[in-house]
């Protein structure tokens, strides 16, 4: 109990701060069952340091619904790992040897056998890249499906607050194995939202010279978002 009293959100848990590891744990395992989402089929996730820079001409949620997508994401790749080959096989009974994005904007996978999952020259040391987690839309019915939930639990195991796999991989792996043709990249499907995160627009176009506050001061951005000006004041730095 004395040790617990010393814990703060900034305590180091071995793979990073407690706060960051807990959000990854929550987004990987607990969010799919959260009672606040129980009556919803679709979830749009935006990190707290993601900002809109213009009105959206096309509704990405409408596109997801109309095309019965399971995952609609703003950027790929957002990270990756070489450490999950056997766990992926145990979770979904197939080896995941490669993840890529087609020119048409759909996720694509190369799958293999149990032997492939332990072959260092093929799948075992393959780098599995993930969808970027700062902004995406997920079909909650898909991620609540028992096959997906059981697979997620197998991937995570009994390790609490671990980040291998992290929430980005947990969102990506079931989608690319079970429904790659229903996992789309927004820009490659013609939806350019220009959301600002970590000095980039949609995770792609660099805005390295400024943070969001500086970007907002530009006349073109203030004009584009004039209806939102003063409604939600920005008080935090990215």
Phi, psi and omega per residue, in radians:
X1 nan -0.653 3.130
X2 -1.112 -0.700 3.127
X3 -1.169 -0.735 3.133
X4 -1.039 -0.627 -3.139
X5 -1.132 -0.377 -3.133
X6 -1.495 -0.190 -3.133
X7 -1.206 2.407 2.977
X8 -2.309 3.007 3.098
X9 -1.097 -0.287 -3.123
X10 -1.717 0.065 3.092
X11 -1.118 2.508 -3.130
X12 -1.499 2.184 -3.135
X13 -1.816 0.342 3.121
X14 1.662 -0.670 3.087
X15 -2.009 0.312 3.129
X16 2.320 -3.044 -3.103
X17 -1.145 2.559 3.098
X18 -0.958 -0.759 -3.103
X19 -1.038 -0.811 -3.091
X20 -1.224 -0.700 3.136
X21 -1.164 -0.636 3.132
X22 -1.172 -0.698 3.119
X23 -1.116 -0.617 3.092
X24 -1.170 -0.730 3.081
X25 -1.074 -0.803 -3.118
X26 -1.098 -0.783 -3.097
X27 -1.269 -0.409 3.129
X28 -1.435 -0.763 -2.927
X29 -1.985 -0.752 -2.901
X30 -1.641 -0.472 -3.000
X31 -1.117 -0.559 -3.084
X32 -1.146 -0.426 -3.122
X33 -1.832 0.058 -3.003
X34 -1.120 2.303 -3.080
X35 -1.068 -0.466 3.130
X36 -1.149 -0.358 -3.116
X37 -1.836 0.049 -2.976
X38 -1.025 -0.562 -3.086
X39 -1.671 0.081 -3.084
X40 -1.857 2.577 3.039
X41 -1.739 -0.491 -3.032
X42 -2.123 2.479 3.086
X43 -2.297 2.243 2.996
X44 -1.804 2.041 3.134
X45 -1.749 2.234 2.990
X46 -2.295 2.175 3.052
X47 -1.043 2.769 -3.102
X48 -1.210 -0.272 3.086
X49 -1.826 0.496 3.023
X50 -1.849 2.323 -3.093
X51 -2.294 2.444 3.017
X52 -1.330 2.540 3.128
X53 -2.065 -0.063 3.137
X54 -2.863 2.783 3.013
X55 -1.106 2.537 -3.138
X56 -1.512 2.081 -3.138
X57 -1.291 -0.506 3.100
X58 -2.164 2.483 -3.098
X59 -1.527 1.947 -3.104
X60 -1.175 -0.509 3.112
X61 -1.210 -0.691 3.087
X62 -1.055 -0.716 3.109
X63 -1.101 -0.745 3.120
X64 -1.076 -0.757 -3.123
X65 -1.183 -0.810 -3.089
X66 -1.094 -0.518 -3.102
X67 -1.828 0.144 3.108
X68 0.875 0.851 -3.131
X69 -1.312 2.802 2.971
X70 -1.815 -0.456 -3.112
X71 -2.629 2.222 3.127
X72 -2.259 1.953 -2.917
X73 -2.151 2.720 -3.066
X74 -1.546 -0.456 -3.085
X75 -2.665 2.522 3.034
X76 -2.591 2.389 -0.030
X77 -1.562 2.861 3.109
X78 -2.145 0.177 -3.111
X79 2.676 -2.910 3.127
X80 2.965 3.128 -3.117
X81 -2.718 2.777 2.999
X82 -2.021 0.226 -2.898
X83 -1.916 0.186 -2.964
X84 -2.086 0.175 -2.971
X85 -0.980 -0.882 -3.094
X86 -1.252 -0.614 3.107
X87 -1.156 -0.667 3.092
X88 -1.098 -0.744 3.121
X89 -1.097 -0.794 3.141
X90 -1.086 -0.567 -3.082
X91 -1.371 -0.722 -3.010
X92 -2.147 0.078 3.043
X93 1.063 0.568 3.068
X94 -2.716 2.542 3.073
X95 -1.472 2.421 3.077
X96 -1.857 1.884 -3.002
X97 -1.718 -0.386 -3.123
X98 -2.835 2.486 3.004
X99 -2.178 2.322 3.110
X100 -2.577 3.037 3.132
X101 -2.064 2.185 -3.135
X102 -1.292 2.854 3.092
X103 -1.122 -0.417 3.095
X104 -1.396 -0.172 3.047
X105 1.666 0.429 3.087
X106 -2.022 2.562 3.029
X107 -1.145 2.614 -3.129
X108 -2.437 2.464 -3.113
X109 -2.231 2.655 2.921
X110 -1.944 2.078 -3.063
X111 -1.861 2.793 -3.111
X112 -2.581 -2.998 -3.073
X113 -1.663 3.130 3.083
X114 -1.058 -0.664 3.110
X115 -1.135 -0.649 3.108
X116 -1.095 -0.600 -3.087
X117 -1.144 -0.396 3.140
X118 -1.876 0.106 -3.117
X119 -1.583 1.944 -3.082
X120 -1.099 -0.422 -3.117
X121 -1.545 -0.050 -3.115
X122 -2.208 -1.587 -2.997
X123 -1.629 -0.512 -2.956
X124 -1.067 -0.643 -3.129
X125 -1.918 0.267 3.110
X126 -1.188 2.455 3.096
X127 -1.464 2.032 3.115
X128 -1.653 1.973 -3.102
X129 -1.582 2.594 -3.053
X130 -2.010 2.751 2.966
X131 -1.121 2.507 3.116
X132 -1.238 2.324 -2.980
X133 -1.556 -0.024 -3.017
X134 -1.238 -0.440 -3.119
X135 -2.748 2.005 3.046
X136 -2.757 2.873 3.090
X137 -2.037 2.283 -3.121
X138 -2.136 2.538 3.039
X139 -1.520 1.854 -3.026
X140 -1.158 -0.503 3.084
X141 -1.078 -0.662 3.108
X142 -1.152 -0.835 -3.063
X143 -1.319 -0.251 3.034
X144 -1.578 -0.182 3.140
X145 -0.984 2.350 -3.095
X146 -0.942 -0.633 3.111
X147 -1.088 -0.693 3.141
X148 -1.299 -0.816 -3.141
X149 -1.039 -0.777 3.121
X150 -1.098 -0.700 3.111
X151 -1.121 -0.734 3.104
X152 -1.059 -0.774 3.138
X153 -1.094 -0.684 3.091
X154 -1.120 -0.742 3.135
X155 -1.105 -0.744 -3.070
X156 -1.371 -0.564 -3.118
X157 1.107 -2.622 -3.090
X158 -1.805 0.306 -3.119
X159 -1.492 2.046 -3.124
X160 -1.572 2.317 3.113
X161 1.134 0.428 3.053
X162 -1.527 2.758 -3.109
X163 -2.162 0.400 3.015
X164 -2.312 1.603 0.176
X165 -1.491 2.732 3.054
X166 -1.680 -3.110 -3.080
X167 -1.108 -0.529 3.125
X168 -1.133 -0.763 3.122
X169 -1.209 -0.630 -3.141
X170 -1.122 -0.630 3.077
X171 -1.255 -0.651 -3.023
X172 -1.355 -0.815 -2.944
X173 -1.065 -0.881 3.110
X174 -1.059 -0.694 -3.098
X175 -1.139 -0.764 -3.060
X176 -1.328 -0.412 3.086
X177 -1.453 -0.807 -2.980
X178 -1.683 -0.443 -3.065
X179 -2.639 0.978 -3.096
X180 -1.101 -0.597 -3.120
X181 -1.254 -0.204 3.110
X182 -1.900 0.355 3.132
X183 -2.119 1.849 -2.923
X184 -2.049 2.620 2.987
X185 -1.603 2.267 -3.041
X186 -1.059 -0.916 -3.049
X187 -1.111 -0.721 -3.119
X188 -1.214 -0.246 3.028
X189 -1.763 0.255 3.008
X190 1.539 0.217 3.122
X191 -1.941 1.901 -3.093
X192 -1.976 1.749 -3.036
X193 -1.646 -0.352 3.132
X194 0.956 0.813 3.035
X195 -1.366 2.489 -3.018
X196 -1.692 2.222 3.106
X197 -2.720 2.227 3.084
X198 0.880 0.823 3.040
X199 1.180 0.357 3.080
X200 -2.350 2.667 3.023
X201 -1.698 2.156 -3.093
X202 0.977 0.460 3.141
X203 1.263 0.116 -2.998
X204 -2.129 -1.011 -3.030
X205 -1.489 2.180 -3.047
X206 -1.317 2.392 2.966
X207 -2.217 0.868 -2.957
X208 -1.136 -0.307 -3.048
X209 -1.396 -0.133 -3.038
X210 -2.738 2.700 2.954
X211 -1.539 -3.076 -3.059
X212 -1.160 -0.641 3.139
X213 -1.057 -0.734 3.118
X214 -1.177 -0.699 3.125
X215 -1.086 -0.681 -3.112
X216 -1.142 -0.541 -3.106
X217 -1.224 -0.332 3.116
X218 -1.118 2.418 -3.055
X219 -1.031 -0.679 -3.073
X220 -1.111 -0.623 -3.135
X221 -1.316 -0.718 3.110
X222 -1.076 -0.694 -3.134
X223 -1.197 -0.731 -3.113
X224 -1.112 -0.577 -3.079
X225 -1.953 0.566 -3.033
X226 -1.055 -0.575 -3.137
X227 -1.225 -0.363 -3.127
X228 -1.677 -0.162 -3.040
X229 -1.087 2.173 3.115
X230 1.461 -0.125 -3.119
X231 -1.371 -0.794 3.135
X232 -2.216 1.474 -3.085
X233 -1.051 2.405 3.070
X234 -1.466 2.093 -3.099
X235 -2.056 -0.146 -3.096
X236 -2.018 2.645 3.095
X237 -1.554 2.562 3.094
X238 -1.496 nan nan
